[in-house]
Amino acid sequence: MELNGKEYQLIASYLAGECTDRERLKVEQWIGENKENKKKFQEIRRIWQLSGDAVSSQDMELNLDQEWNRLGRQINDQKASLSNKNSDQKRYWSFRSSSIHSATQKFIRIAAVFLVAGLFGVLSYHGWYQPDQKEQQEVLRKISTDNGQRANLTLADGTEVMLNADSELELPTKFASDVREVHLNGEAYFNVSENKEKPFLVHSSGSTVRVLGTAFSVRSYPEDQQVQVVVEEGRVSFGKEKEAENEKAILGRNELGTFDLSTNTLATQTVDDIELYMSWRNGYLKFEKDQLNKVAKALERRYDVEVIFEDSTLKELLLTAYLKSRSLRNVLDVITTSLEIEYELDENTVTFMK
């Protein structure tokens, strides 16, 4: 779960005990993903507990700019009267008293969640929150999906990412000052927020995609033995990781770049049907003369099943189909009817037969 405005609101609802079972499970799964998430949640909860009486989710409708300015003035007044570390903490939290307007009291809790990074800075000034050396160093985090899962992410710079099933994205908790870099294993669609001063780089299997602001898809599954980049909008450079920029290929709209890992060679071409490479974003599968073995792997990722071939020769059958049904059984019906074969579905196992 990427922490943006919507996700902070979800955490606020969780802390107030007002989220649904599904929302509660989402927050608890995020907390359990790694130690960093757990520590971040503990700090948010700590601020929440210190910041006053419980508020309901309807308080999110407050004018955040107006209330934040009011809160800022309260904090500045407290700073002016501080004399030592102990009194710092007491007086800082003294704006919980009845002298403060009730709307501000409510806003403090919301600000503690929505503006937690800013409040951490204030608390650090008062000596209440002191990050250690390890926290100040760059920390990489990994976001991964299993078969049958996809993930929508919004990165700190505003870049939107959709991560396909059985994929992993590694990125820093904070981008460097001069570049935005991520590492991908699997498949992902990127809609990069434009920033001419900070290029966006995607590293995958010894290749690099460099962009300033555009939309494209990268595929790099181990069984493919290649990296594919398809551009939906804009332009990107694509090539071997340590290759000079002027030696890399420039890909424009509806162009495909394929980097062969076995030969270290790069090929480019124009694609007539971009949905062959991007239909997975909508939960669809589209094939054009693809071997059934490749189709089977896509089914395993999309529906979280295991595919077995009763006869190995079936793997080489070629399928052309646009599979838009959400139902696995409907999809299997279309495939087997097209190829004049049969299938058996037993729980999470699909067997193709002559």
N, C-alpha and C positions, 0 to 999 in steps of 0.2 A: 504494500500500500504506500503510494507516494504521498508525502505530506504537503498538500496544497490547501487552499482555503476551504474546499469542500471537506477534506479529510480532517482538518482541525475542528470543523463544526461537528463531524461525526464523533471525534474524541470528546468534545464538550458534551454531547448528548450521552455518551457512554459514562462519563464522570457524573452526570446528573441523574443517571439511572433511567433515561427516557428513550433509549434506542430499542429497536426490535431485536429479536433473537438472532436474525441474520446479520444485522449491523454489529451486535455484540460479538458474534463469532468472528466477523471480519477484523475487528479491532484486536481481539485476543490472538488471532492468528498472526497479525502483524507484530504484536508484542513478542510472541514466541519465536519469530524468525531468527533473531540474533540478539546478542548482548547489547548492541548499540541501540536497537529499537526499545529494548526493555529499559535501559537507562534513561533514554529520552522520555519515555512514558512516565517513569518515576519522577522525573524533574517536573513535567507538566502537572502531574497529580499533586506534587508537593506545593507548587504555586497555587493550584486550584484550592487546595485545602486551607492555605493561609489567606486566601483573598476574600473570604466572607461567606455569607449564607448562600445556600444553593439557589441557582436560578434556573428557570425553564428555558427550553429551546426557543421560545417566542422572543426572548430577549435579544436574539440575533438580529432583530429588526431595528435595533437602536442605530442612530446615526454614528457610525464608527469614527469618522473624521472629527466630528464635534466632540464626542466623548473622549477620544484619545487626546485631543488638545487640552481638554479639561483635566484629564489624568496627568498629562505632562506638566501642567502648571502646579498641580498638587505635589508631584514628585520634586519639582524644582524648589518649591517652598520648603519641603522637608530637607532637601540637601543643604539649604542655606542655614538651617538651624542645627545641623549635626556637629557634634564635638568629638566623639570617639566611636570606636567600632560597635560597642555594646549599645550605646544610645542610637546609633545608626539604625540597627535592626528594629528596635522598639518604635522609634519615631517614624521610620519608613512605613511600618505597617499600622501606624496610628491613624491613617486615613480610613480605617475601618470604623472609626467612631461615628457617633450620631451627628457630628457636625457636618459630615459630608453628605451631599445630596444622594438620595437612595438610588437614583438612576446611575450615578457614577459607581456606587457600590456594585451594582449589577454588572456594569460594563467592565469593571476590573477583572471579573472572572472570565468574561469573554475575551478580553485583551490578553489575559494570561495564556489562553489557548491559541488565539489567532496570531498574536504578536509575541509568541514565546521567545523567539530569538532576541527581540529587542529587550524584553524583560530580563532575559538571562544576562544581557550586558549591564543593565541597571543593578541587578543583584550582585554581579561580580564587582561592580564599583563599591558596593557597600560591604564587600568581604563575605557575603553569604554564600555565593556560588563561585568556587574556585576550580576551574578545569585544570587537570594535571597535564604534564608534558605530552603524554601519549595522545590526549584528546586534541591537542593543538597541532599535531602532525596530520598529514593527509591520510584519510581513511578511505579505503575502497569498499564498496558494498556490491553485493551480487543480488540480482533479481532474476528468478528462474520460474519456468512454468513446466508442468508435467503434461503427459498426453491428455488430451481432452480439455486443456486449459488455454486461455489467451489472457493477456494482461494489457490494460491501457495505462500508460504512464505520462505524467507531465513533469519534465525535468525542471530544475531550478531556473534555467534560462528561458523557459516557456516552450521549449521543444516538446512536441508530442510524439510518443512512441507507442506502437502496438507490437507487442511481443507474441509471436506465434507459439504453438504448442511445442514442448520439448526443446526449449531454448533458454539461453542465459545471457543476461546483459550485465557487464561489470562497469561501474562508473564511480567517480569520486563523490564524496558527500558535498564537495564544493569545487567548481571548475577553477582551473588556474586563471591568472589574470590575462593571459595572451592566447589561450587555446581551450577548446572544449573537446575532450577525448573520451570515447567509450570503447569497450571491447565486446564483441558479439560472437556467441556460438549458437548457431541455429538460424532462425529467420525473424526479421523485424522490419516494420515499416516506420520510416522517420519523416516527420514534417518539421523541418528545422527552423527555429526562430532566427531571423536574419540578424547578423551582427558582423559587419565587415571588419571589425577590429579583432574578432575572436573566431577564427574558422572552426568548424565542427568536423572532427575526425572520427571515423568508424574503423577500428582495426578488427580484422577477421581472417584467421588462417593465413597469416603472412601477407595479407593485402591491406590496403588502406583506401577508404573513400574520403575525399576532402570536399567540403561544401561551405558556402557562406549563408545560404538560406534557400531551401528547396524541399521537394517531397520525393522520396525514393524508397525502394525496398532492397534489402540485402538478404541473401540466402546462402548459408554456409553449413549445411548438415554434413556430418562425417562421411556418410555413405555416398554423397554426391562427388566427393573428391574434386570439388571446384567451388569457387565463390561466384555468385551471380549478383549483379547490381542492375536494377531496372529503374529508370527515372520517369516519374510521372509529371513533374514540373521542374523548371529551372535547369541547371547544369551542375555536373560534378566531375571531379577528376578521379580516376580509378587506376590502380596499378599495384605493383609489388611494394611492400611496406617501406623499404629503404631506397626505393628508386627516386631519382630526381623528379620534381614536379613537371618539368618540361618534357619528360620522357613518358609520362602517364597519358592514358587515353582520356579525352574529354567526351562525356556522355551528355546528350541533350534529351529533350522530351521524347518519350516512346523509344528510347534506345536501350539496348541491353549490352552489358559487358560481362564476359565470362573469363575468369582466371582459372586455368587448369593447374591444379596442385602437383600433378605428376610430371608435367613438362615445363612448369613455370612460364607458360605462355598466356597471352591475353588476346581475346578475340572480341570484336564488337559487331553489332548488327541492329537494324531497325526492326521493331516488332509491330505487327499489324493489330494484334489483340493483346493489350496489356493485362486483361483479366486472367489470362493464362498464368500470370505471375502474381497477381494481387487479389484474386477472388477469395482467398483464405481470410481476408480482413472482414468479410461479411459472413463468414462461416460456410462459404460455398467451396466446391472443388471443381476445377475445370481442367480437362485434359484434351490434348490433341495428338493422337498417334503415340501415346505414352505406353510403355510396357506395363503389364498388370502388376509386376513386381514393384514398380514405382508407385502405382495406384494404391497397392496394399499398404505401403509405408505411410502414405498420406491418410488412409483410413485409420491406421493405428494411432496417429497423432490427433486426428480430428475427433475420433469417437472413443479413444482410450480402450482399444480392443487388441487382441492378438490375431494375426492373419496367418493361416496355414494353407499350404498347397498340397493337395493329395497327390498331384502329379506335377513334377517340376517343370514340365514343358508348358504348363499354363502360365508361368511367369513371363513368358515371351510374347503372349497375346497383346495386341495393340488396341488401346481404347481411346475413342474420341467421344467425349460426353461432357455436359455441364450439369453437375449434380447440386441442385439447390435445396433439396429436401433436408429438413432437420432430422428426419427419421433415418436411422441406420438401415432398417429393413427396407425402406423404400429405395434408398441408394443402392443397396445390394441387388434389389430386383432389377433396377435399370442396368447395372453392370452386367449381370448374368444373362439378361435378355439380349443385350447388345452383342455379347460374345458367345451366346448359345452354350453356356455352361450352367452349372448348378452351384448352390451354396448351402451350407448348414450353419445356423447361428445357435450356439450353445453358450448361454450367459455372455461372457466377454471374449469368446473365441469364435472366429469366422473361418470356416473351411471351404475353399473353392475346390470343386470337383468337375470332372468331365460329365 
